[in-house]
């Protein structure tokens, strides 16, 4: 993690708790790396990155970033700021920012995040819950009136089309009556 990136695990925290964690993160941030051909289980906490190239069973992870490489497997729960899954993840993933699911990923369980990126080829069997970023709540509500206007225009266009069809039908009926009246008048004149 770069020095300029002072990001901390912040899954949906109150501002006071967030500031306390950020201050603690400035003091230390060490990465944890589970190497290839390594199998571990249990809880891991770091203000840095958790990199899984091996296997973690029944994991309880708290980290700034989680990276499960294409040869890594993680089974358990992870609470992180950002996650990138290229290998196998099974369990519950809570990310206060972004989750990136790479093409080689196999994901199962529950994922809760603010932003989600899924690459083509990833195999997914889980439920997602994506909450908007604090600044994007206004964007969604700003888009709603535009959506409502579009729906209203389509509804008006549909009603106009229905009226045209109705009037065409009425016109056809009147034309038929007009032809019948004309024929009846001609019959009277000819007799």
C-alpha positions as CSV (number, residue, x, y, z in Angstrom):
1,X,0.0,0.0,0.0
2,X,1.4,3.4,-0.9
3,X,2.0,6.0,1.8
4,X,-0.5,8.4,0.1
5,X,-3.2,5.8,0.4
6,X,-4.3,5.9,4.0
7,X,-7.3,3.7,3.6
8,X,-8.6,1.5,6.4
9,X,-11.1,-1.2,6.8
10,X,-14.3,0.8,7.0
11,X,-17.3,-1.5,6.4
12,X,-20.2,0.9,7.1
13,X,-18.8,2.6,10.2
14,X,-19.7,5.7,12.1
15,X,-17.4,8.7,11.4
16,X,-15.9,8.6,14.9
17,X,-15.0,4.9,14.6
18,X,-13.6,5.5,11.1
19,X,-11.3,8.3,12.4
20,X,-10.0,6.1,15.2
21,X,-9.2,3.3,12.7
22,X,-7.5,5.7,10.3
23,X,-5.3,7.0,13.1
24,X,-4.4,3.4,14.1
25,X,-3.6,2.6,10.4
26,X,-1.1,5.4,10.2
27,X,0.8,3.8,13.0
28,X,1.3,0.4,11.2
29,X,0.2,-1.5,8.2
30,X,1.8,-4.8,7.6
31,X,0.8,-7.2,4.8
32,X,0.0,-10.9,5.4
33,X,0.9,-13.3,2.7
34,X,-0.2,-16.9,2.6
35,X,2.2,-18.4,0.1
36,X,1.6,-21.2,-2.4
37,X,1.4,-24.7,-1.0
38,X,0.5,-23.2,2.4
39,X,-2.7,-24.1,4.3
40,X,-3.8,-22.1,7.3
41,X,-7.0,-21.5,9.2
42,X,-8.2,-19.0,11.8
43,X,-8.4,-15.2,12.1
44,X,-6.1,-12.7,10.6
45,X,-6.1,-8.9,11.1
46,X,-4.0,-6.3,9.4
47,X,-4.2,-2.7,8.4
48,X,-2.4,-3.7,5.2
49,X,-3.1,-6.3,2.6
50,X,-4.0,-10.0,3.0
51,X,-2.7,-11.9,0.0
52,X,-3.8,-15.5,-0.5
53,X,-1.8,-17.6,-2.8
54,X,-2.3,-20.7,-0.8
55,X,-5.3,-22.0,1.1
56,X,-7.2,-20.4,4.1
57,X,-9.9,-22.5,5.7
58,X,-12.4,-21.1,8.2
59,X,-10.8,-17.7,7.9
60,X,-11.9,-14.6,9.7
61,X,-10.1,-11.9,7.8
62,X,-10.0,-8.1,8.6
63,X,-7.7,-6.1,6.3
64,X,-7.5,-3.0,4.2
65,X,-7.2,-5.0,0.9
66,X,-7.8,-8.7,0.2
67,X,-6.2,-10.3,-2.8
68,X,-7.0,-14.0,-3.6
69,X,-4.8,-14.9,-6.5
70,X,-5.7,-17.4,-9.3
71,X,-4.0,-20.2,-7.3
72,X,-5.5,-19.1,-3.9
73,X,-8.5,-20.4,-2.0
74,X,-10.3,-18.6,0.9
75,X,-13.1,-20.1,2.8
76,X,-14.7,-18.0,5.6
77,X,-15.5,-14.4,6.3
78,X,-13.6,-11.3,5.2
79,X,-14.2,-7.7,6.2
80,X,-12.1,-5.4,4.0
81,X,-12.0,-2.0,2.3
82,X,-11.3,-3.4,-1.2
83,X,-11.1,-7.0,-2.5
84,X,-9.8,-8.6,-5.7
85,X,-10.8,-12.2,-6.3
86,X,-9.0,-14.2,-9.0
87,X,-9.1,-17.6,-7.2
88,X,-11.7,-19.3,-5.1
89,X,-13.7,-17.5,-2.4
90,X,-16.4,-19.1,-0.4
91,X,-18.2,-17.4,2.4
92,X,-19.1,-13.9,3.4
93,X,-17.3,-10.9,1.9
94,X,-18.0,-7.4,3.3
95,X,-16.2,-4.6,1.4
96,X,-16.7,-1.0,2.2
97,X,-15.6,0.0,-1.3
98,X,-15.0,-2.1,-4.3
99,X,-15.0,-5.9,-5.1
100,X,-13.3,-7.0,-8.4
101,X,-14.1,-10.5,-9.6
102,X,-11.5,-11.6,-12.2
103,X,-12.2,-14.1,-15.1
104,X,-10.5,-17.0,-13.2
105,X,-12.5,-16.4,-10.0
106,X,-15.0,-18.9,-8.5
107,X,-17.2,-17.1,-5.9
108,X,-19.9,-18.5,-3.7
109,X,-21.6,-17.1,-0.6
110,X,-22.6,-13.5,0.2
111,X,-21.0,-10.3,-1.0
112,X,-21.8,-6.8,0.3
113,X,-20.0,-3.8,-1.2
114,X,-20.4,-0.4,-2.7
115,X,-19.1,-1.1,-6.2
116,X,-18.9,-4.4,-8.0
117,X,-16.8,-5.3,-11.1
118,X,-17.3,-8.8,-12.6
119,X,-15.2,-9.9,-15.5
120,X,-16.4,-12.2,-18.1
121,X,-15.6,-15.9,-17.3
122,X,-16.0,-15.6,-13.6
123,X,-18.1,-18.4,-12.0
124,X,-20.5,-17.0,-9.4
125,X,-23.0,-18.7,-7.1
126,X,-23.7,-16.0,-4.5
127,X,-25.9,-13.1,-3.5
128,X,-24.8,-9.6,-3.9
129,X,-25.8,-6.5,-2.0
130,X,-24.4,-3.2,-3.4
131,X,-25.1,0.0,-1.5
132,X,-24.3,3.3,-3.2
133,X,-21.5,5.5,-2.2
134,X,-22.4,8.4,0.0
135,X,-21.9,10.9,-2.8
136,X,-23.9,8.8,-5.3
137,X,-27.2,8.8,-3.4
138,X,-27.9,12.2,-5.0
139,X,-27.1,10.9,-8.4
140,X,-29.6,8.1,-8.2
141,X,-32.3,10.5,-7.0
142,X,-31.4,13.0,-9.7
143,X,-31.8,10.3,-12.3
144,X,-35.2,9.3,-11.0
145,X,-37.1,12.4,-12.4
146,X,-35.5,11.7,-15.8
147,X,-36.6,8.1,-15.7
148,X,-40.1,9.2,-14.6
149,X,-40.3,11.7,-17.5
150,X,-39.3,8.9,-19.9
151,X,-41.9,6.6,-18.5
152,X,-44.5,9.4,-18.7
153,X,-43.6,10.1,-22.4
154,X,-43.8,6.5,-23.3
155,X,-47.2,6.2,-21.6
156,X,-48.5,9.3,-23.4
157,X,-47.2,8.0,-26.7
158,X,-49.0,4.7,-26.0
159,X,-52.2,6.5,-25.2
160,X,-52.0,8.5,-28.4
161,X,-51.4,5.4,-30.4
162,X,-54.5,3.7,-28.7
163,X,-56.6,6.8,-29.5
164,X,-55.5,6.7,-33.2
165,X,-56.4,3.0,-33.4
166,X,-59.8,3.7,-31.7
167,X,-60.6,6.6,-34.1
168,X,-59.6,4.5,-37.1
169,X,-62.0,1.8,-36.0
170,X,-64.8,4.3,-35.4
171,X,-64.0,5.8,-38.9
172,X,-64.2,2.4,-40.5
173,X,-67.6,1.7,-38.8
174,X,-68.9,5.1,-39.9
175,X,-67.6,4.5,-43.4
176,X,-69.4,1.2,-43.5
177,X,-72.6,2.8,-42.4
178,X,-72.1,5.5,-45.0
179,X,-71.6,3.0,-47.8
180,X,-74.7,1.1,-46.6
181,X,-76.7,4.4,-46.5
182,X,-75.4,5.3,-50.0
183,X,-76.5,1.9,-51.3
184,X,-79.9,2.2,-49.7
185,X,-80.3,5.6,-51.3
186,X,-79.3,4.3,-54.7
187,X,-81.7,1.4,-54.3
188,X,-84.5,3.9,-53.6
189,X,-83.6,6.0,-56.6
190,X,-83.4,3.1,-58.9
191,X,-86.7,1.6,-57.9
